Structure formats: structure tokens, C-alpha cells
Amino acid sequence: MCTYLGEDAVADGVVAEGGDTDADARLRLNPVDANAFRDRASFWLIKRDYERAVRDGDEAVRLNSKDPDNWKK
């Protein structure tokens, strides 16, 4: 599941006014949430920030290498 749903994401509440994603909020609550890292990696891919996408994707795999969804991006 990708938390970024398109350019209207700020209006939809997925991306806060300050630029934080839903995944950012989840990571503040639980900094070892592999799914949040995977979701944020998807967000960065859409934004074409590949360095951040790879970093978050790698962290998702590191935290939960048994989840096949973490290997898809």
C-alpha cells in the first residue's frame, strides 16, 4: 500500500502541510515499522527522489526481510 495517492494528496490528508507523509507520522510512533518505510519508499519513487526511495526500501528489507512486498520496489 502506498500512502501517496497523487498530486491532491495534501488535500486528501496523506501529505501534511509541512510535507510529512502518513508514513513519517507512523515512523515517529514506531521507528522500526517496516511497512511505513516501504510506504515512504513508494512515496519517494513517485516524487522521483531515488536516493531516499532506495534508503527507505533498504531499511524496510533490513527490518523485515521475510515480507515479499518489501522486495518489490
C-alpha positions in Angstrom: 0.0 0.0 0.0 1.4 3.4 -1.0 0.4 6.3 1.2 0.9 8.8 -1.6 -2.2 8.9 -3.8 -1.4 11.7 -6.2 -0.9 15.4 -6.5 -4.0 16.0 -4.4 -2.5 14.1 -1.5 -2.2 17.3 0.6 -6.0 17.9 0.2 -6.6 14.2 1.0 -4.6 14.4 4.2 -1.9 11.9 3.1 0.8 14.5 3.0 0.6 17.2 5.7 1.1 20.9 5.1 4.7 20.6 6.2 5.4 17.8 3.7 5.3 14.9 6.2 3.7 11.8 4.8 1.4 9.4 6.7 4.5 7.1 6.9 6.5 9.8 8.6 3.9 10.0 11.3 3.9 6.2 11.7 7.7 6.2 11.9 7.6 8.8 14.7 5.3 6.5 16.7 7.2 3.3 15.8 10.7 3.8 14.2 11.0 0.1 13.3 7.8 -0.1 11.3 9.0 -1.9 8.1 5.7 -1.2 6.3 6.0 2.5 7.0 9.5 2.5 5.4 8.1 0.6 2.4 5.2 3.1 2.0 7.6 6.0 2.3 9.9 4.5 -0.3 6.9 4.3 -2.7 6.2 8.0 -2.0 9.8 8.9 -2.8 9.7 6.9 -6.0 6.6 8.8 -7.2 8.4 12.1 -6.3 11.5 10.7 -8.3 13.8 11.1 -5.2 15.5 7.8 -5.9 18.2 8.1 -3.3 15.6 8.4 -0.5 13.5 5.7 -2.0 16.4 3.2 -2.0 17.4 4.2 1.5 13.8 3.6 2.8 13.4 0.4 0.8 16.6 -1.0 2.1 15.5 -0.2 5.6 12.2 -2.0 5.1 14.0 -5.1 3.9 16.5 -4.9 6.8 13.7 -4.7 9.3 11.5 -7.4 7.7 13.3 -9.4 5.0 10.6 -12.2 5.1 7.9 -9.9 3.7 7.9 -10.3 -0.1 6.3 -6.9 -0.5 9.5 -5.3 0.8 11.4 -6.7 -2.2 9.1 -5.4 -4.9 10.1 -1.8 -5.3 
